[in-house]
Amino acid sequence: MNLADKVTIPAQVMARQVGEETVILDLASGTYFGLDPVGARIWQLLSDGKTLAEICAAMLAEYDVSSEDIERDVLSLAQELQSKQLISST
């Protein structure tokens, strides 16, 4: 997975905002996955169809963080979500 990738969310994956966090449910497996507020923002941008690079740019504009840190964190979360089959890259 790299920053040029665009991801899709499978139809069996549902997400709901709970306070400042997001809870993701994979209906196929019954598995829940929770995201903190930063992860929830990344999920929202993923849901909007942004590439990982576009997500990094948006996060850089919103948070006081280095580009290296945000790129590492976005890629790490995307890879974790993909390993749990909550997203797929295109």
C-alpha positions as CSV (number, residue, x, y, z in Angstrom):
1,M,0.0,0.0,0.0
2,N,1.3,3.5,-0.9
3,L,0.2,7.1,-0.8
4,A,-1.1,7.0,-4.4
5,D,-3.6,4.3,-3.4
6,K,-7.3,5.0,-3.2
7,V,-9.2,2.6,-1.0
8,T,-12.8,1.3,-1.0
9,I,-14.9,0.2,1.9
10,P,-16.7,-3.1,1.3
11,A,-20.4,-3.1,1.5
12,Q,-20.5,-5.4,4.6
13,V,-18.5,-2.8,6.6
14,M,-20.5,-0.3,8.6
15,A,-19.2,2.6,10.7
16,R,-20.9,4.8,13.3
17,Q,-19.7,7.8,15.1
18,V,-19.9,7.3,18.9
19,G,-18.9,10.6,20.6
20,E,-15.5,11.6,19.2
21,E,-14.7,8.0,18.2
22,T,-15.8,5.8,15.3
23,V,-16.8,2.1,15.7
24,I,-16.5,-0.1,12.6
25,L,-18.4,-3.3,12.3
26,D,-17.6,-6.0,9.7
27,L,-21.0,-7.6,9.3
28,A,-19.5,-10.7,7.6
29,S,-17.3,-11.6,10.6
30,G,-19.1,-9.8,13.4
31,T,-15.9,-8.1,14.4
32,Y,-15.8,-4.6,15.9
33,F,-12.9,-2.1,15.4
34,G,-12.6,1.2,17.2
35,L,-10.9,4.4,16.1
36,D,-9.8,7.3,18.2
37,P,-10.7,10.9,17.0
38,V,-7.7,11.1,14.7
39,G,-8.4,7.6,13.3
40,A,-12.0,8.6,12.9
41,R,-11.0,11.6,10.8
42,I,-8.9,9.4,8.6
43,W,-11.9,7.0,8.2
44,Q,-14.1,9.9,7.2
45,L,-11.6,11.0,4.5
46,L,-11.4,7.4,3.3
47,S,-15.2,7.3,3.1
48,D,-15.1,10.4,1.0
49,G,-13.0,8.5,-1.6
50,K,-9.7,10.4,-1.0
51,T,-6.4,8.9,-1.9
52,L,-4.0,8.3,1.0
53,A,-1.9,11.3,-0.3
54,E,-5.0,13.5,-0.2
55,I,-5.8,12.3,3.3
56,C,-2.3,13.1,4.4
57,A,-2.6,16.6,2.9
58,A,-5.9,17.2,4.7
59,M,-4.5,15.9,8.0
60,L,-1.5,18.2,7.7
61,A,-3.8,21.2,7.2
62,E,-5.8,20.2,10.3
63,Y,-3.2,19.0,12.8
64,D,0.2,20.3,14.0
65,V,2.3,17.3,12.9
66,S,5.1,16.6,10.5
67,S,4.4,15.2,7.1
68,E,6.6,12.2,7.9
69,D,4.6,11.4,11.0
70,I,1.2,11.8,9.3
71,E,2.3,9.7,6.3
72,R,3.5,6.9,8.6
73,D,0.3,7.0,10.7
74,V,-2.0,7.1,7.7
75,L,-0.2,4.2,6.0
76,S,-0.1,2.2,9.2
77,L,-3.8,2.6,9.9
78,A,-4.7,1.8,6.2
79,Q,-2.6,-1.3,6.3
80,E,-4.2,-2.4,9.6
81,L,-7.7,-1.8,8.2
82,Q,-6.8,-3.7,5.1
83,S,-5.4,-6.6,7.1
84,K,-8.8,-6.8,8.9
85,Q,-10.5,-6.6,5.5
86,L,-12.3,-3.3,6.5
87,I,-10.9,-1.6,3.4
88,S,-9.4,-2.7,0.1
89,S,-7.0,-0.7,-2.1
90,T,-7.5,0.1,-5.7
